[in-house]
C-alpha cells in the first residue's frame, strides 16, 4: 500500500516536532500500536537524517511509513531521500519548491507541498504534489476545506497546524483526505523522555475521535 492509500485508510499522519528523539524506531512502533502508520519526522529536530535512517531501517519491523517534513531546500530533500525517507513534506512553497518536488519524483516517492491560498494549491498541483498540505489550517478552520473543494474537487488536502482530537473529524467531514496530528499525539516531552505508552494512548484516542 503506498503512502497516499495508507492515508486514505488511516485518515491521519503524525508530525513529530521535538528537540530530540531518543529512539526513532521505538517512536514509530508506539505510533503504529496506537493506529497511526504514517510518520513525518521534521527538520526542526536536530540530526534528522540519523533519525530517518533508524526509522527507515526498522520500517519492516514497525510497520511505519516514515517521511521527512519541514523540507525547505533541495539539499535537505536529497539528504532525506538518501536517509530513507518515503515521502517529503514542505511547510510552504519557497524558491526551491520545484527542485524539492523534482528530487522526490526522481526518487519515486511522493511529495506533499504546503499551501494556504487557492493560487498556492494550483502551483503545488502543477509541480506534481501528490497531496497538498494546508497550513496553518486552524486559521480558517474546516469550512475553508469545503470552500477549497469547490474549485478543487477530488484534490487530496491535508490540514496541518492546530488540528487536534476535538476538531480533526470536522476537517475530514469537510473534505480533507487526512489530518496531521502534532503535539496532541506526540508531545515533545514524551518523545524526549521515551514515554512510548503515553504516545500510544494518545494515538489511540485521536484515532477513536476521527472514527466516531
NORWO-V174683 format. One record per residue. N is the residue number from 0. PHI is phi in whole degrees, -180 to 180 (999 if undefined). PSI is psi in radians with two decimals (none if undefined). D_FIRST is the distance of its C-alpha to the first C-alpha in Angstrom with 1 decimal. Layout:
N,PHI,PSI,D_FIRST + N,PHI,PSI,D_FIRST
This chain:
0,999,2.21,0.0 + 1,-78,3.04,3.8 + 2,-60,-0.78,6.7 + 3,-66,-0.69,8.2 + 4,-65,-0.66,6.0 + 5,-66,-0.66,6.2 + 6,-66,-0.67,9.8 + 7,-63,-0.58,10.4 + 8,-78,-0.83,9.8 + 9,-82,-0.57,11.7 + 10,67,0.26,14.1 + 11,-156,2.55,15.1 + 12,-133,2.77,14.9 + 13,-107,2.32,17.8 + 14,-105,2.07,20.2 + 15,-99,2.00,22.3 + 16,-121,1.82,25.8 + 17,-145,2.54,28.1 + 18,-67,-0.35,31.1 + 19,-158,2.68,29.8 + 20,-123,2.03,26.9 + 21,-68,-0.66,28.4 + 22,-159,1.94,25.3 + 23,-65,-0.55,21.8 + 24,-65,-0.83,20.4 + 25,-67,-0.60,22.2 + 26,-62,-0.85,21.3 + 27,-62,-0.73,17.5 + 28,-63,-0.68,18.2 + 29,-66,-0.69,20.4 + 30,-69,-0.76,18.0 + 31,-62,-0.67,15.2 + 32,-62,-0.47,18.2 + 33,-91,-0.03,18.9 + 34,103,0.09,15.6 + 35,-111,2.07,14.4 + 36,-104,-0.37,11.4 + 37,-100,2.09,11.6 + 38,-123,2.20,14.9 + 39,-108,1.88,17.1 + 40,-90,2.40,20.1 + 41,-113,2.75,22.8 + 42,-71,-0.04,25.7 + 43,-77,-0.21,28.1 + 44,-92,2.20,27.7 + 45,-58,2.59,30.0 + 46,59,0.71,28.8 + 47,-56,-0.78,25.2 + 48,-54,-0.64,24.2 + 49,-64,-0.72,25.3 + 50,-69,-0.66,23.1 + 51,-62,-0.75,20.1 + 52,-61,-0.75,20.9 + 53,-64,-0.78,21.3 + 54,-67,-0.72,18.0 + 55,-68,-0.68,16.1 + 56,-67,-0.41,18.2 + 57,-112,0.22,17.3 + 58,-62,-0.69,13.6 + 59,-64,-0.54,13.0 + 60,-78,-0.76,15.8 + 61,-86,-0.48,15.0 + 62,85,0.18,11.3 + 63,-90,2.62,11.6 + 64,-108,2.04,10.0 + 65,-116,2.29,13.5 + 66,-130,3.14,15.0 + 67,-110,2.34,18.7 + 68,-117,3.01,20.5 + 69,55,0.65,24.1 + 70,-79,2.14,23.8 + 71,-122,-0.18,27.1 + 72,-136,2.81,28.0 + 73,-65,-0.61,26.7 + 74,-63,-0.75,27.9 + 75,-63,-0.70,25.8 + 76,-60,-0.84,22.7 + 77,-63,-0.74,23.6 + 78,-59,-0.79,24.4 + 79,-66,-0.73,21.1 + 80,-62,-0.77,19.1 + 81,-64,-0.47,21.5 + 82,-84,-0.11,20.9 + 83,109,0.17,17.2 + 84,-58,2.39,15.9 + 85,-100,-0.08,12.3 + 86,-164,2.82,13.5 + 87,-124,2.53,17.1 + 88,-133,2.36,18.9 + 89,-110,2.70,22.5 + 90,-78,-0.37,25.1 + 91,-168,-2.66,26.7 + 92,-127,1.51,27.8 + 93,-82,-2.99,30.4 + 94,-64,-0.31,32.0 + 95,-106,0.28,29.2 + 96,-59,-0.75,26.3 + 97,-65,-0.68,26.3 + 98,-69,-0.64,26.3 + 99,-65,-0.79,23.5 + 100,-62,-0.72,21.3 + 101,-65,-0.68,22.5 + 102,-64,-0.74,21.7 + 103,-65,-0.77,18.1 + 104,-65,-0.66,17.9 + 105,-65,-0.59,19.8 + 106,-85,-0.14,17.4 + 107,77,0.45,14.4 + 108,-120,2.69,12.9 + 109,-75,2.63,13.0 + 110,-119,2.44,16.3 + 111,-118,1.83,17.3 + 112,-86,2.48,21.0 + 113,-79,2.59,23.4 + 114,-156,2.89,25.8 + 115,-136,-0.70,28.4 + 116,-99,2.84,30.3 + 117,-57,-0.68,29.5 + 118,-62,-0.69,30.8 + 119,-70,-0.60,28.3 + 120,-62,-0.76,25.4 + 121,-61,-0.73,26.7 + 122,-65,-0.75,27.0 + 123,-59,-0.78,23.5 + 124,-64,-0.70,22.2 + 125,-65,-0.50,24.7 + 126,-84,-0.05,23.4 + 127,94,0.36,19.9 + 128,-63,2.25,18.4 + 129,-69,-0.58,14.8 + 130,-147,2.93,16.0 + 131,-122,2.18,19.5 + 132,-85,2.20,20.6 + 133,-99,2.01,23.8 + 134,-140,2.40,26.1 + 135,-85,2.09,28.3 + 136,-65,-0.57,27.1 + 137,-68,-0.29,29.8 + 138,-63,-0.66,32.5 + 139,-116,-0.24,32.1 + 140,76,-3.09,30.0 + 141,-59,-0.59,27.9 + 142,-60,-0.55,30.4 + 143,-61,-0.58,29.5 + 144,-71,-0.60,26.0 + 145,-63,-0.71,27.7 + 146,-65,-0.75,30.0 + 147,-66,-0.53,27.2 + 148,-68,-0.27,25.5 + 149,-64,-1.08,28.8 + 150,-80,-0.29,28.6 + 151,-125,1.02,24.9 + 152,-65,2.30,23.5 + 153,84,-0.10,19.7 + 154,-75,2.21,19.3 + 155,-73,1.96,16.7 + 156,-111,2.43,19.1 + 157,-127,1.93,18.7 + 158,-73,2.44,22.0 + 159,-143,2.47,23.0 + 160,98,1.86,26.3 + 161,80,0.21,28.2 + 162,-88,2.31,25.3 + 163,-143,-3.14,25.9 + 164,-63,-0.40,25.6 + 165,-79,-0.47,28.6 + 166,-120,-0.11,27.4 + 167,-58,-0.76,23.5 + 168,-62,-0.59,23.5 + 169,-65,-0.69,26.0 + 170,-64,-0.72,23.8 + 171,-66,-0.74,21.0 + 172,-63,-0.56,23.6 + 173,-78,-0.08,25.0 + 174,119,0.05,21.8 + 175,-68,2.51,19.7 + 176,-66,-0.81,15.9 + 177,-157,2.99,15.8 + 178,-122,2.71,18.5 + 179,-95,2.16,19.2 + 180,-101,2.12,20.9 + 181,-106,-2.09,23.4 + 182,-67,-0.26,26.5 + 183,-61,-0.47,26.4 + 184,-111,-0.79,23.8 + 185,-114,1.37,24.4 + 186,-63,2.33,28.1 + 187,-54,-0.62,29.3 + 188,-66,-0.65,31.9 + 189,-66,-0.73,29.4 + 190,-64,-0.83,27.3 + 191,-66,-0.60,30.5 + 192,-91,0.06,32.0 + 193,57,0.69,28.9 + 194,-88,1.24,29.2 + 195,-67,-0.61,25.8 + 196,-64,-0.67,26.8 + 197,-63,-0.73,27.8 + 198,-65,-0.74,24.4 + 199,-61,-0.76,22.6 + 200,-62,-0.76,25.2 + 201,-69,-0.63,24.8 + 202,-65,-0.74,21.0 + 203,-62,-0.73,21.5 + 204,-65,-0.69,24.3 + 205,-66,-0.80,22.3 + 206,-63,-0.65,19.4 + 207,-66,-0.65,22.3 + 208,-65,-0.69,24.0 + 209,-83,-0.22,21.2 + 210,-89,-0.19,20.6 + 211,-68,none,24.4
